[in-house]
């Protein structure tokens, strides 16, 4: 029986999404214990900054290489290895005696984490037909947002009750168990059930790497998807992971808990945005038209911050976070476009390019935002005006995303064979 017609594909679906859920939790979890690490290991702020950024730096820089590896060696193997690396890395992190081991552990987790999304996109492409893929990719995106949500209040409460080492070690053990589960689900059981793969990677193995890269990077769709993802991901992830809490505290006088709840409204928007956007695009029979509307919604939401000079009314602020979070959740449509418009043989590389755009913007935005705020703190000490000027950066980022999606052609470029 073919993979795409078997009921076993739903077991694969649940297994890879549970792995993604746990990986999403560990991705942002270290941010909860920054103050504890500084006290326990007597770390400086700059060292903590390196620990916080090294994971995302490695994650971003490895997206295209991982896309190449996925195309050439198969997503099953890459996700299999990545889950083990991440599990070992977070387990070492939980037992670290000093900052050097902490840094080594985050290098491992960054490397392993870089494998997960691209592999899942390709695994679901192999196990589900194109008309199913647009719907189910939304649930994959929702899983990641739920993981981010679990890494806020629930994990924080666990850490407050048991300290940080036990929860982190438990996450590591769960990922090692995911590694074992993936061995049976992706390799052993399909072979025993004689499930045939309808997609063959032989062509990319025979074809030279340079020829494949030339074909992908000379395709204007690739660059359009890079900017499309750049504009819709970075503003949300970059802002909530760095400046959202200080913004709520310094501009609105919120407590840290209240500012965290503001972030959670955005995460709820992301959780519902992914499946809703994929369902709507499937019902409408078009991805681009819906995605253009969502990008316009995100641009407009960021622009409202400028209209109110960096300080929208509090009720409107929560609504804006929901809309921007909804846009972030809808970013799964980028990969639905990849699945629809590119051959399965190139989907890994193209997905890697698009994901690089998304997380590159998530790395750049906090730096740009912080530089602008730092300038105003040193020269005028007028924080509200500093935030007003800083909000120009997510507006520009989201405009680049809108331009990117406008250049995507709603035309099927190739089909699976």
Secondary structure, 3 states (H helix, E strand, C coil): CEHHHCCHHHHHHHHHHHHHHHHHHHHHHHHHHHHHHHHHCCCCHHHHHHHHHHHHHHHHHCHHHHHHHHHHHCHHHHHHHHHHHHHHHHHHHHCCCCHHHHHHHHHHHHHHHCCHHHHHHHHHHHHCCHHHHHHHHHHHHHHHHHHHHHCCHHHHHHHHHHCHHHHHHHHHHHHHHHHHHHHHHHHHHHHHCCCECCCCCHHHHHCCHHHHHHHHHCCHHHHHHHHHHHHHHHHHHHHHCCCHHHHHHHHHCCCHHHHHHHHHHHHHHHHHHHHHHHHHHHHHCCCHHHHHHHHHHHHHHHHHHHHCCCCCCHHHHHHHHHHHHHHHHHHHHHHHHHHHHCCCCCHHHHHHHHHHHHHHHHHHHHHHHHHHHHHHHHHCCCHHHHHHHHHHHHHHHHHHHHHHHHCCCCCCCCCCC
